[in-house]
């Protein structure tokens, strides 16, 4: 089995397990709230790479964390990510009709339901994290809640989304674009790695190494996303492409050029791999993930 197929199999297995966990955490209901729960399930169970849950599980496995705890934390972070996609697709945001190869939630249901489904997914995430089933130590649970809240809020993902909405005003300032993506995309990727570290009560040295890895991985993911927005197709991406250029937003491709962006991908991939060197075979899948993202087509 080649490394690429090895990581692909591992990610598929993880995605399936996380989907099962989400299915259990989002039960079907009858009554007045049925439409809301249906929209939440539509959004959360509709596929996707489950990259963030994968990072939670693989990091936690390095430190021998119980799989049930990892799956709960992974599902919670995926709820946050899914909520962000639901709101990102709204007419007042990116106004997208397609997500993960299917109609977006506001198209499949309606705009008001999509807003409420996103709200409910976000709050469900913190309900999951605060539950003793996620970790018996209340201090660990509080750390998880705090860090996920920070990564999701005004100084994290939501702040990055605000910057993205005024993206045309950022001009050609690559530092500003880097900060935008560090907040919008990178913050939740980083906290996914941190969750595994916190659940494993790992030492400061390991935490620093993995935080550096996550920082580079988040930027790597966004640059490849910018490249795919220029070179990919809607069928491959499962969403609309070319919208950043149409909106006049600065991206790594518009600022660095296509070849410059590809060179930055190679640099970040090498740097991310170097961060993992001291962890040895325990970080095999985290290492393979770097190559998979660097070479991704969707």
C-alpha positions as CSV (number, residue, x, y, z in Angstrom):
1,X,0.0,0.0,0.0
2,X,1.4,3.4,-1.0
3,X,1.6,6.2,1.5
4,X,-1.1,8.1,-0.4
5,X,-3.6,5.2,-0.3
6,X,-2.6,4.6,3.3
7,X,-3.6,8.0,4.4
8,X,-6.7,8.0,2.2
9,X,-7.9,4.8,3.8
10,X,-7.2,6.1,7.3
11,X,-9.1,9.3,6.6
12,X,-12.0,7.5,5.1
13,X,-12.2,5.2,8.2
14,X,-12.0,8.2,10.5
15,X,-14.7,10.1,8.5
16,X,-17.0,7.2,8.8
17,X,-16.5,6.9,12.6
18,X,-17.1,10.6,13.0
19,X,-20.2,10.5,10.9
20,X,-21.5,7.7,13.2
21,X,-20.7,9.8,16.2
22,X,-22.5,12.8,14.8
23,X,-25.5,10.7,13.8
24,X,-25.8,9.6,17.5
25,X,-25.4,13.2,18.8
26,X,-28.0,14.5,16.3
27,X,-30.9,12.1,16.8
28,X,-34.0,12.3,14.5
29,X,-36.9,13.9,16.3
30,X,-40.6,14.5,15.7
31,X,-42.6,17.6,16.5
32,X,-42.1,21.3,16.0
33,X,-38.3,21.1,16.1
34,X,-38.1,18.4,13.4
35,X,-37.3,20.8,10.6
36,X,-34.4,22.3,12.5
37,X,-32.9,19.0,13.5
38,X,-33.3,17.8,9.9
39,X,-31.4,20.8,8.6
40,X,-28.7,20.2,11.2
41,X,-28.3,16.6,10.2
42,X,-28.3,17.5,6.5
43,X,-25.4,19.8,7.1
44,X,-23.4,17.7,9.5
45,X,-23.9,14.3,7.9
46,X,-23.5,15.4,4.3
47,X,-19.9,14.2,3.8
48,X,-16.7,16.2,3.7
49,X,-13.1,15.2,4.3
50,X,-13.5,15.5,8.1
51,X,-10.0,17.0,8.2
52,X,-10.4,18.6,11.6
53,X,-11.7,15.5,13.3
54,X,-8.9,13.5,11.7
55,X,-6.4,15.9,13.3
56,X,-8.1,15.5,16.7
57,X,-8.0,11.7,16.6
58,X,-4.5,11.3,15.2
59,X,-2.9,13.8,17.6
60,X,-4.8,12.2,20.6
61,X,-3.7,8.7,19.5
62,X,0.0,9.8,19.8
63,X,-0.7,10.2,23.5
64,X,-2.9,7.2,24.0
65,X,-6.2,9.1,24.6
66,X,-9.4,7.0,24.8
67,X,-11.0,6.8,21.4
68,X,-14.5,7.7,22.8
69,X,-13.2,11.0,24.2
70,X,-11.4,11.8,20.9
71,X,-14.5,11.0,18.9
72,X,-16.6,13.4,21.0
73,X,-14.1,16.2,20.8
74,X,-13.8,15.6,17.0
75,X,-17.5,15.6,16.5
76,X,-17.8,18.9,18.5
77,X,-15.2,20.6,16.4
78,X,-16.8,19.3,13.2
79,X,-20.1,20.9,14.4
80,X,-18.3,24.2,14.7
81,X,-16.8,23.8,11.2
82,X,-20.1,22.8,9.7
83,X,-21.9,25.7,11.3
84,X,-19.3,28.0,9.7
85,X,-19.9,26.5,6.3
86,X,-23.7,26.9,6.6
87,X,-23.4,30.5,7.5
88,X,-20.5,31.1,5.0
89,X,-22.8,30.0,2.2
90,X,-25.7,32.3,3.1
91,X,-26.8,35.0,0.6
92,X,-25.5,37.7,2.9
93,X,-22.1,36.1,3.0
94,X,-20.7,34.1,-0.1
95,X,-24.2,33.3,-1.5
96,X,-23.2,29.8,-2.6
97,X,-25.6,27.2,-4.0
98,X,-23.4,24.2,-3.7
99,X,-21.5,22.6,-0.8
100,X,-19.9,19.2,-0.7
101,X,-21.5,18.4,-4.1
102,X,-25.1,19.1,-2.8
103,X,-27.4,22.2,-2.5
104,X,-26.4,24.4,0.4
105,X,-28.6,24.3,3.5
106,X,-30.4,27.6,2.7
107,X,-31.2,26.2,-0.7
108,X,-32.3,22.8,0.5
109,X,-34.4,24.3,3.3
110,X,-34.6,28.1,3.6
111,X,-32.4,31.0,4.8
112,X,-34.0,31.3,8.3
113,X,-33.7,27.6,8.9
114,X,-30.0,27.6,7.7
115,X,-29.2,30.4,10.2
116,X,-30.9,28.6,13.1
117,X,-29.3,25.2,12.1
118,X,-25.8,26.9,12.2
119,X,-26.6,28.5,15.5
120,X,-27.7,25.2,17.0
121,X,-24.7,23.3,15.7
122,X,-22.4,25.8,17.3
123,X,-24.1,25.6,20.7
124,X,-24.2,21.8,20.4
125,X,-20.4,21.7,20.1
126,X,-20.0,23.3,23.5
127,X,-22.6,21.0,25.1
128,X,-20.6,18.0,23.8
129,X,-17.2,19.5,25.1
130,X,-18.6,20.3,28.5
131,X,-20.1,16.9,29.1
132,X,-18.1,14.6,31.5
133,X,-18.2,11.9,28.8
134,X,-15.7,13.9,26.8
135,X,-13.2,13.9,29.7
136,X,-13.6,13.1,33.4
137,X,-11.4,16.0,34.4
138,X,-13.4,19.3,34.5
139,X,-10.2,21.3,34.1
140,X,-9.5,19.6,30.8
141,X,-13.1,20.2,29.6
142,X,-12.8,23.9,30.6
143,X,-9.6,24.1,28.6
144,X,-11.2,22.6,25.6
145,X,-14.3,24.9,25.8
146,X,-12.1,27.9,26.2
147,X,-9.7,27.2,23.3
148,X,-12.5,26.1,20.9
149,X,-14.4,29.3,21.8
150,X,-11.3,31.4,21.2
151,X,-10.6,29.7,17.9
152,X,-14.2,30.1,16.7
153,X,-14.9,33.7,17.8
154,X,-13.9,37.3,17.0
155,X,-10.2,36.6,17.4
156,X,-10.5,33.4,15.4
157,X,-12.7,32.0,12.7
158,X,-15.5,34.7,12.8
159,X,-12.9,37.5,12.8
160,X,-11.3,35.9,9.8
161,X,-14.7,35.7,8.0
162,X,-15.2,39.4,8.7
163,X,-11.9,40.2,7.1
164,X,-12.8,38.0,4.2
165,X,-16.0,39.9,3.6
166,X,-14.0,43.2,3.3
167,X,-11.3,41.3,1.4
168,X,-11.2,43.8,-1.5
169,X,-10.2,46.5,1.0
170,X,-7.1,44.6,2.1
171,X,-5.4,45.4,-1.2
172,X,-2.1,43.7,-1.9
173,X,-1.0,43.4,1.7
174,X,0.1,39.8,2.0
175,X,0.6,40.1,5.7
176,X,-3.1,41.0,6.0
177,X,-4.2,38.1,3.8
178,X,-2.0,35.7,5.8
179,X,-3.6,36.9,9.0
180,X,-7.1,36.6,7.4
181,X,-6.5,33.0,6.5
182,X,-4.7,32.2,9.8
183,X,-7.9,33.3,11.6
184,X,-10.6,32.0,9.1
185,X,-9.1,28.6,8.3
186,X,-6.0,28.1,10.5
187,X,-7.5,28.8,13.9
188,X,-9.9,25.8,13.8
189,X,-7.2,23.5,12.3
190,X,-4.8,24.5,15.1
191,X,-7.4,23.9,17.9
192,X,-8.1,20.5,16.4
193,X,-4.5,19.5,17.0
194,X,-4.5,21.3,20.4
195,X,-7.6,19.3,21.4
196,X,-5.7,16.0,21.0
197,X,-2.8,17.5,23.0
198,X,-5.1,18.7,25.8
199,X,-7.0,15.4,26.0
200,X,-3.6,13.6,26.2
201,X,-2.2,16.0,28.8
202,X,0.9,16.1,26.8
203,X,3.9,18.1,27.9
204,X,4.8,21.6,26.8
205,X,7.5,20.5,24.4
206,X,5.2,18.2,22.4
207,X,2.5,20.8,22.5
208,X,4.8,23.4,21.0
209,X,6.0,21.1,18.2
210,X,2.4,20.2,17.3
211,X,1.2,23.8,17.4
212,X,3.9,24.7,15.0
213,X,2.9,21.9,12.7
214,X,-0.7,22.9,12.9
215,X,0.2,26.6,12.1
216,X,2.0,25.5,8.9
217,X,-0.7,23.0,8.0
218,X,-3.5,25.5,8.2
219,X,-1.7,27.9,5.9
220,X,-0.8,25.1,3.5
221,X,-4.4,24.1,3.3
222,X,-5.6,27.6,2.5
223,X,-2.9,28.2,-0.2
224,X,-3.9,24.9,-1.9
225,X,-7.5,26.0,-1.7
226,X,-6.6,29.3,-3.4
227,X,-4.8,27.3,-6.1
228,X,-7.8,25.0,-6.6
229,X,-10.1,28.1,-6.9
230,X,-8.0,29.0,-10.0
231,X,-7.1,25.6,-11.5
232,X,-9.9,23.3,-10.2
233,X,-13.3,22.5,-11.5
234,X,-16.7,22.7,-9.7
235,X,-17.1,18.9,-10.0
236,X,-13.7,18.3,-8.3
237,X,-14.1,20.9,-5.6
238,X,-17.8,20.2,-4.8
239,X,-18.4,23.9,-4.7
240,X,-18.2,27.0,-6.9
241,X,-14.7,28.0,-8.1
242,X,-13.3,31.3,-9.3
243,X,-15.4,33.4,-7.0
244,X,-12.5,35.1,-5.2
245,X,-11.3,36.6,-8.5
246,X,-14.8,37.7,-9.4
247,X,-15.1,39.4,-6.1
248,X,-11.7,41.1,-6.5
249,X,-10.4,39.5,-3.3
250,X,-6.7,39.2,-2.7
251,X,-5.5,35.6,-2.4
252,X,-2.1,33.9,-2.2
253,X,-2.4,33.2,-6.0
254,X,-3.2,36.8,-6.9
255,X,-0.4,38.1,-4.7
256,X,2.3,35.5,-5.4
257,X,1.2,34.2,-8.8
258,X,0.4,30.6,-9.5
259,X,4.0,29.4,-9.5
260,X,4.8,31.5,-6.4
261,X,1.9,30.0,-4.5
262,X,3.0,26.5,-5.5
263,X,6.5,27.2,-4.3
264,X,5.1,28.5,-0.9
265,X,3.1,25.1,-0.7
266,X,6.4,23.2,-1.1
267,X,8.1,25.3,1.5
268,X,5.3,24.9,4.1
269,X,5.0,21.2,3.5
270,X,8.7,20.7,4.2
271,X,8.5,22.8,7.3
272,X,5.5,21.0,8.6
273,X,7.2,17.7,8.1
274,X,10.3,18.9,9.9
275,X,8.2,19.8,13.0
276,X,7.1,16.2,13.2
277,X,10.6,14.6,12.9
278,X,11.1,14.2,16.7
279,X,7.8,12.3,17.1
280,X,8.9,9.4,14.9
281,X,6.5,6.7,13.7
282,X,3.8,7.9,16.1
283,X,3.2,10.9,13.7
284,X,3.2,8.8,10.5
285,X,-0.4,9.8,9.5
286,X,0.1,13.4,10.4
287,X,3.1,13.4,8.2
288,X,1.3,11.7,5.3
289,X,-1.5,14.3,5.7
290,X,0.9,17.1,4.8
291,X,1.7,15.4,1.4
292,X,-2.0,14.7,0.8
293,X,-3.0,18.3,1.3
294,X,-0.1,19.6,-0.8
295,X,-1.2,17.4,-3.7
296,X,-5.0,17.6,-3.2
297,X,-7.4,18.1,-6.1
298,X,-10.5,18.8,-4.1
